[in-house]
Structures are given as C-alpha cells and as structure tokens.
C-alpha cells in the first residue's frame, strides 16, 4: 500500500447516503474512481480525491521510491510484487506462510531473521538449486527428499512429492518433511536437534547443459571445462545440504522480507499477531482460524504487555493505589485541622478587609499610572514603514501638512467616465508611441491621437489615421491568422441565436457584403506617397482574417458600420431632420457602401476598440519581439556604462577632495609667509645707511638672503596653489559633464525600459497607481536644441488592482472611512478606474500630500523629484499649446463642420510621418 508522510493511505469508504441509496435507489448516479474502486456522491469529492492522488508526495512501500503520485507508487509496488513472486520459490511459500501465521513479534526484521535461519538449509521437492561438484556449480532440480527418519538402505526413486511431504519407501503414505521448522516457537537450536537439516538426503537431477550458467561461452580458457561439465548433464545424484545453495535473487533476507511484508498484515493493537492475508492463506492452504492454544498465548502476551505498560505508567505518574488512598486520608485530616485555622483567619480578615480595600484602590491607581507611562514609552517606529500604519499626529497637523489629496478628474479623461474605452485608448497610444521604431512611425502626442480619432471628415485627409492603421496592417501581415475567421464566427452565432438584425442588417447580409472586401489585404500596397489609399478596405480584410466574436466582441457592430450606410431618410446630412418634439427613429443601415466612405462616420469608441484589438495582436509579431530583444541588449550595455561613469565620477570627487584640503592648507600657509616677509622688510628699512654710521655687514647680508628665500618659497607656493585650483576647476567641469551624461543615460534607460514593460511611477498609501507615460520608447523628453517635448503632458491616476483591493479589505481598521477623509468621496477610485491631473498646481499639491514616512509614498515622491525637471516643463508646454489652439473652446469636440483651412491648422492635421517607408 503506498504511503504518504510515512502513513499508509486508506481508501475512502462509501458514505451512509450512498449505502442508503444502494438499497432504496439502485439507479442513483455516482462518481467512480476505477483505479481504486472508490465511489463518491458528488464531483467535488471525486475531484478532490483525484487531486490528492495526483500530488507528488507518495512513496512506494516496497522500493522506498518517493516523489511519486499515488498511481505511480501503486504501480511500482505491483511491479515489484510481481517480480518478487516470480523469483521466490513456490515450494517455500506455503511453508514460510505457515511459519509466520499467528506469530507475535514486534519488528518484521526479527520475524525475517527467525524464518531465514530455519529455511536456509532446508529444500523441497521440485525446487531448483545449485550443487557444488569439484568446485563447479551446477543447476539442478530436487527430485525427491529423504527424511532422516527413513532408513538409507530402503531409499529408491519415487515420484515427486508435494511441497511439504516426501514419500517413504516402506509405505505409500507421504512423510512430512521440515515440519519442525514451521513452528517458530521452537528455537533454532532445538529445531536442529529435533530435525537436523544436514541429515536430509536430496535426490537431484542435473539440468541440461543449455540451462547451465555460463553455457555457450567461446573463450579458449573455458573449452576444457565445457567437456568435463557435459558429463554431468541429466545425472541423478544424492546430495546433502552442505553442497546445495539457492540463487540469491530467489532466496535471501531482503527478498524474504519483501515476500513476508507483501503477504502478511498486523493490527495496530498491542501485541497483535502477524496474520496471512485471507486471499493468500486460502491459496496456499494456510489456516485462517486461530487455534485455541495460540489464541490463549496471544492473549497472555497481550495482557502481559498491557500490565507492563500500566506499571510503567503508574511508576511514572504517581504511587500505587494503596499509597494513594493513604495519602488521601492524611490529606483529609490535615484539611480538618486547616479548616479550624481558616475560620479564625476569616475573622481577622474581616477586620482587615476595609484597610485592604483602600490599599487595593491605591495599587490600582498606581498600576493605571504605570500602564499609561508604559504606553508613552512605546518603542519608536522606524520609518519608512507601511503607509497605512502612518498616522498624522497633532504636531504634523499644526505644521500645516496637507491632509486631503487633490481630486483627480474622471471627466477630464479623453472619454470621460467610460473607463473601458479610456483604458483601451491609453494602451493603444502607448503601444503606438513606444514601438514607433519597428512600426516606422514618428511619435505624436496623446492630444493629437485623440483629435485624429475624433476626425469625422473624408476631406481633408487625416494622415495620422491612415499611417496608424497602415503600419498596424503591415505588422499584422506577419502574424499567423485563420482565413475568414470573422465569417465563420458570425455563422456560428447565426446557428446558435438565429439570423436576427443589428442596426437593420442580418448576419447573412453582413457576410455577403464582407465576401468581396479586403480579400487581398495582406498583399495590397498602401503607399505613403499615395496617402495610404485603400487602407480602409485592408482594415476590413485584416479584421475578417484575425478577428472573431470571442477576441473582438464588437466585431459585428463595427463591420456593419464599416460596410453599410443609412438610407437617405436617416442621413444626418439630409434636409429632412426629425423635429425636436418627436424622438429619433432607431438607426438602420441598409445601403452597402465601401469602407472608405464610412470610416469617418465610425464612432470614436469603435475606432479605439479596433486599434486596441490590432495593438494586442501586434505584440506577438516578429518585429516587436526583435525590437524588445534589441532593447534588452541595449539596457545591459547602459547598465555597464552607468557603472563605469559612476566609478569615474567617484574617482574625480576623491581627487577634488584631496585638492580641496591642499588648497585650504596652502592658502593658510601663504598668508603666514607674507606676514613674515613684510615684517622682515620693515626691519631692514630701519638699518642705518649713512656713510658716517657703520653696521655689521654679515648681519645685513644674512637678512637679505633670508628674505629672498622666503619670497621664492612664497612664489612657489602661490604657483602650486594656482595649479591646484586650476586642476580642481577642471575636475569640477568633468564631474558636471559626467552628471549630464548620467542624466542622458537615465533618459535613455527610461526609453528602453518602457519598450519592454511599462511601469507606473509608484503607488500611494491606498495603492492607487500613478502613471507618467512621457519619454518611453520612440518618444523623447528632450528635442533638438534642448527643447522640452511631451507625449501626454499630464499625470494619470489608476485605482488599486484587484489584488491590492483585497489587501485593503483585509485591514482591521476602517479603510473606507479613512479614504473618505483623506481622498474625499469624489476622489475615491474603484478598482482599475482612471482619473487625471491636468494642472501643474494640482500635481504639486498631490506631491505635497505624499507622506515620506510610508514606503510606497517615499518611493513615489523620489520618482517625482527625479523626473520633476521634465514633468513640470512638459505640463506647462501642453497648457501653452492648448491655449494657443483654443480659439473656439466650445467647438473643439463638436461635430459641426468647420472650414478646411481652420481644420488644417489643428495640431493632429499638421503631423507628418518622417519615418514612413515609401515602398509598399
């Protein structure tokens, strides 16, 4: 039986409900586990049991192999059992099983030793053995066994006896052989004295040469032996056990142990006997009914073992029963004496109770005071710590720290409160800008992208729309697709739900209109010089082969709007418009039309859905994968370059520190030397120079020489100091260059890392994610001449993920109440909801609201500090661009037509693709 954590795995018994159903409802459906024969009432129990069996935690009880599932362990045990039973001599099985039946032994190893010692020199008829003849071993078969009780002179060949008897030459009744060995109660020494195995005579027949071990070897050294071995072939010999032996693969302690363990079992009770399994006992004729004398012996052993353990327990736990009773009586007498003393004590206690009550009150007050003091002496919190554990104290509030976060706007998102469309819009823009190099597209701002998606006129032509779709179509030509997958998906929908109408068009009409549109999309030339003419038809063909209702749920509605136009009565441009008093009729698209004439009427929401679908597919293209691998290589090179630059910068700073100490020491020393020189010169001026007066000439010459040496030393120090200052200025310039180089490396690192995985700036205390998408991939933060560039020019805030939301919900404190206080009801974002900060002042207030005592907000604040020189100028430039283009603010998102000249001045209409490939 396989084991799990050293315990045998027990099979699940049928539940009482199943047993009752067996009687009352035989047709009751159940779940049957065929491998083990277990039955379950429900699928959950069946699946749980099957999952348990499939875990790699089981062990084969026979071989000891671990790390198997239940079925592998069971198969391993069965295979080993088959191998063992095929090797173990069949003639020994019944005798061994009779010997171990009803034996009381604690360890299986002791049982194996006892059996092996009795049967190692005892052989049975029809058993194959090895006999030693003149130093060579021959394989032979035992034909007959002669008990020592039979006289040797009367021996004659007789037919083969059973496995436990031999024929007597004096009578036809079989003589029992080796019966004493089957009784393990008899010691080994006594069993040899009663039935000596060395006195048995065995008539054996040597087997043919072909069956002998080593027969057929052609080595020259064995040719002589083969001739001598052949003379013993089929010979009949009488031998004793001293020259007989068994194959070690057939009989040894290890295989005997495996045979006994496979055939016997034992209860878990104390002193339980080893019993042969019923099926095996019936097969080999072993009695399964315990004889009375054995039962009494087992009970006696069991009782002795229980008494032994009971005595050990009593000695361990306490005295015997009599001693315990005496102790109880002594205890009762003492209790009586104590009761009298207690009565007297109570009277004294009543007199003192009033005084004690007063003292207890004082002690309680003192304890309360100590507890309050202990609370004040709490171990100080080490910051930064978990953000939600940071609570603002009175000191911070008096210091004027901002308590409430500025509210990010949901309405200011490109698509208002349509969270799903906003998420697809942000993902599509980020993908197109980040992978501008493999897509051959120049970067564009998010405002330009939004303006292009809202462009609703065929003329003038919007180059940004045509380039985006054309580049994605070229990219998707390398992605595997299934031809006509959209049509097949629509036909499946028709079979399931019928051919209902959507916008007045049935599925049959839609598939018929799709049949002749965009069939050559993977080879159609969409040339840049020709304004990507025909990209709308190629878009429909791409959707036909790549999309289905599962990966693009809005497929039917989008294709209907791209292939069918409304009739003239519903055309918004027609003169007959419905009156305000009447509600507009539902839109019906009945006129098949080319996609090039209808894309401009497609709602921006559907355009975003199309681009999101195409970008999701393009991620798996070869061009995108190759670009990501290239970015990984460049990132590795940048990391190495950054390490070298930092190492050089550190070396320069150390040299500057050394020069700083040298210049400071030189300046102090130079000042002292100048003072000495001036003092010496004034002394020399007082020396009389008249001819009438005389002075010691040696003293004057010595003074002049000393002054000259000091002036020379001062000039040398000044020169050295000047050189040190010049070197320090040079090193300072080098450090500034390295810092500018590090800033460039950081910008390049952000661009490359954004091409592999887009990460937020960080998270605030409530796990809201803060995003700044500028400077990633093909976009750059610095333009030509050092001008500021921006992609979004704003900061986006996304609500916590589902996982982070669960973390918030597991907090013991009321997080929702705290969020209402610190974020405001209008500022609380749901899971994955989007909002935006458009004004720089709001971002500054948000940064001021962040508490650096929290781990997440400290990291977020550091990121803002690191990139603030790019965030703030980008937001200011976007605000200036919006003000410059806000001539008619109320008409920016209007559907009313404007003159072409005014429309062409829109930023998204002025964008050109400088990276476009002019070929097809």
NORWO-V266060 format. One record per backbone hydrogen bond with DSSP energy under -1.0 kcal/mol. CO is the residue of the C=O (numbers start at 1). NH is the residue of the N-H. Records with the same first field share a line. If there is no record, write none. Layout:
BEGIN
CO = NH + NH
END
This chain:
BEGIN
2 = 9
3 = 59
7 = 4
15 = 19
16 = 20
17 = 21
18 = 22
20 = 24
21 = 25
25 = 28
31 = 40
33 = 37
38 = 33
40 = 31
42 = 46
43 = 47
44 = 48
45 = 49
46 = 50
47 = 51
48 = 52
49 = 53
50 = 54
53 = 70
55 = 57
58 = 68
59 = 3
60 = 64
65 = 60
68 = 58
69 = 73
70 = 74
71 = 75
72 = 76
73 = 77
74 = 78
75 = 79
76 = 80
77 = 81
78 = 82
79 = 83
80 = 84
81 = 85
82 = 86
83 = 87
84 = 88
92 = 96
93 = 97
94 = 98
95 = 99
96 = 100
97 = 101
100 = 103
103 = 274
107 = 111
108 = 112
109 = 113
110 = 114
111 = 115
112 = 116
113 = 117
114 = 118
115 = 119
116 = 120
124 = 127
127 = 142
129 = 140
130 = 245
131 = 138
133 = 136
136 = 133
138 = 131
139 = 207
140 = 129
141 = 205
142 = 126
144 = 203
146 = 201
147 = 150
152 = 155
164 = 177
166 = 175
175 = 166
180 = 183
183 = 186
187 = 191
188 = 192
189 = 193
190 = 194
191 = 195
196 = 199
201 = 146
202 = 239
203 = 143 + 144
204 = 237
205 = 141
206 = 234
209 = 212
212 = 215
214 = 217
219 = 222
220 = 223
222 = 226
223 = 227
224 = 228
225 = 229
226 = 230
229 = 232
230 = 233
232 = 235
235 = 206
237 = 204
239 = 202
240 = 243
241 = 244
243 = 132
245 = 130
247 = 250 + 251
252 = 256
253 = 257
254 = 258
255 = 259
256 = 260
257 = 261
258 = 262
259 = 263
260 = 264
263 = 277
265 = 275
269 = 272
274 = 102
275 = 265
277 = 281
278 = 282
279 = 283
280 = 284
281 = 286
291 = 295
292 = 296
293 = 297
294 = 298
295 = 299
296 = 300
297 = 301
298 = 302
299 = 303
300 = 304
301 = 305
302 = 306
303 = 307
304 = 308
305 = 309
306 = 310
307 = 311
308 = 312
309 = 313
310 = 314
311 = 315
312 = 316
313 = 317
314 = 318
320 = 324
321 = 325
322 = 326
323 = 327
324 = 328
325 = 329
326 = 330
327 = 331
328 = 332
329 = 333
330 = 334
331 = 335
332 = 336
333 = 337
334 = 338
335 = 339
336 = 340
337 = 341
338 = 342
339 = 343
340 = 344
341 = 345
342 = 346
343 = 347
344 = 348
345 = 349
346 = 350
347 = 351
348 = 352
349 = 353
352 = 356
353 = 357
354 = 358
355 = 359
356 = 360
357 = 361
358 = 362
359 = 363
360 = 364
361 = 365
362 = 366
363 = 367
364 = 368
365 = 369
366 = 370
367 = 371
368 = 372
369 = 373
370 = 374
371 = 375
372 = 376
373 = 377
375 = 378
385 = 855
386 = 389
387 = 390
393 = 397
394 = 398
395 = 399
396 = 401
397 = 400
409 = 836
410 = 413
413 = 416
415 = 418
417 = 419
418 = 422
419 = 423
420 = 424
421 = 425
422 = 426
423 = 427
424 = 428
425 = 429
426 = 430
427 = 431
428 = 432
429 = 433
430 = 434
431 = 435
433 = 436 + 778
435 = 439
436 = 441
445 = 449
446 = 450
447 = 451
448 = 452
449 = 453
450 = 454
452 = 455
462 = 466
463 = 467
464 = 468
465 = 469
466 = 470
467 = 471
468 = 472
469 = 473
470 = 474
471 = 475
472 = 476
475 = 478
482 = 485
484 = 488
485 = 489
486 = 490
487 = 491
488 = 492
489 = 493
490 = 494
491 = 495
492 = 496
493 = 497
494 = 498
498 = 500
502 = 505
503 = 589
505 = 502
506 = 510
507 = 511
508 = 512
509 = 513
510 = 514
514 = 517
518 = 521
520 = 523 + 524
527 = 532
528 = 531
532 = 535
534 = 538
535 = 539
536 = 540
537 = 541
538 = 542
539 = 543
540 = 544
541 = 545
542 = 546
543 = 547
544 = 486
545 = 482
548 = 552
552 = 555
554 = 558
555 = 559
556 = 560
557 = 561
558 = 562
559 = 563
560 = 564
563 = 593
565 = 590 + 591
567 = 570
571 = 574
575 = 577
591 = 565
594 = 597
595 = 598 + 599
598 = 601
599 = 602
603 = 607
604 = 608
605 = 609
606 = 610
607 = 611
608 = 612
609 = 613
610 = 614
611 = 615
612 = 616
613 = 617
614 = 618
615 = 619
617 = 620
618 = 621
621 = 625
622 = 626
623 = 627
624 = 628
625 = 629
626 = 630
627 = 631
628 = 632
629 = 633
630 = 634
631 = 635
632 = 636
633 = 637
634 = 638
635 = 639
636 = 640
637 = 641
638 = 642
639 = 643
640 = 644
641 = 645
642 = 646
643 = 647
644 = 648
645 = 649
646 = 650
647 = 651
648 = 652
649 = 653
650 = 654
651 = 655
652 = 656
653 = 657
654 = 658
655 = 659
656 = 660
657 = 661
658 = 662
659 = 663
660 = 664
661 = 665
662 = 666
663 = 667
664 = 668
665 = 669
666 = 670
667 = 671
668 = 672
669 = 673
670 = 674
671 = 675
672 = 676
673 = 677
674 = 678
675 = 679
676 = 680
677 = 681
678 = 682
679 = 683
680 = 684
681 = 685
684 = 687
696 = 700
697 = 701
698 = 702
699 = 703
700 = 704
701 = 705
702 = 706
703 = 707
704 = 708
705 = 709
706 = 710
707 = 711
708 = 712
709 = 713
710 = 714
711 = 715
712 = 716
713 = 717
714 = 718
715 = 719
716 = 720
717 = 721
718 = 722
719 = 723
720 = 724
721 = 725
722 = 726
723 = 727
724 = 728
725 = 729
726 = 730
727 = 731
728 = 732
729 = 733
730 = 734
731 = 735
732 = 736
733 = 737
734 = 738
735 = 739
736 = 740
737 = 741
738 = 742
739 = 743
740 = 744
741 = 745
742 = 746
743 = 747
744 = 748
745 = 749
746 = 750
747 = 751
748 = 752
749 = 753
750 = 754
751 = 777
753 = 757
762 = 770
764 = 767
768 = 764
769 = 798
770 = 761 + 762
771 = 796
776 = 779
781 = 789
783 = 786
787 = 783
791 = 446
795 = 837
796 = 771
797 = 835
798 = 769
800 = 832
801 = 805
802 = 806
803 = 807
804 = 808
805 = 809
806 = 810
808 = 811
813 = 815
814 = 818
815 = 819
816 = 820
817 = 821
818 = 822
819 = 823 + 824
822 = 405
824 = 827
830 = 833
833 = 799
835 = 797
836 = 409
837 = 795
839 = 843
840 = 844
841 = 845
842 = 846
843 = 847
844 = 848
845 = 849
846 = 850
851 = 854
853 = 385
854 = 858
855 = 859
856 = 860
857 = 861
858 = 862
859 = 863
860 = 864
861 = 865
862 = 866
863 = 867
867 = 870 + 871
868 = 872
870 = 874
871 = 875
872 = 876
873 = 877
874 = 878
875 = 879
876 = 880
877 = 881
878 = 882
879 = 883
880 = 884
881 = 885
888 = 891
889 = 892
899 = 903
900 = 904
903 = 906
912 = 914
END
